[in-house]
């Protein structure tokens, strides 16, 4: 195999690796977006639940007992 062919083969493998990694990063970004949305929804739901419970200060804003 000539040097040029060897380099072309290595470049093809590198391109494939970059494409695979790009797909993984894209999928992880979508998953992070979904998890961020769900976390926000859970925080809103919990805030509404705390507001409905009648406590004056939301639990998230109260100081821990050891303070």
Residue, then its C-alpha position, 0 to 999 in steps of 0.5 A: x500500500x502506498x503512503x498516500x493510500x495509507x493516509x487516505x484510509x486513515x483520514x476516512x477512519x477519522x472522518x467516520x469517528x468524527x461523524x459518530x461522535x457528532x451524532x453522539x453529542x447531538x443525541x446527548x444535547x437532545x437528552x439534556x434539553x428533555x431533562x432540563x425541561x422535565x426538571x423545570x416542570x417538576x420544580x414548578x409542580x413542587x412550588x405549586x404544591x408548597x403554595x397549596x399547602x398553606x405554608x408562608x415560606x416555600x420549603x425551598x426558601x426556608x433555612x435548614x434546621x442546622x442554621 
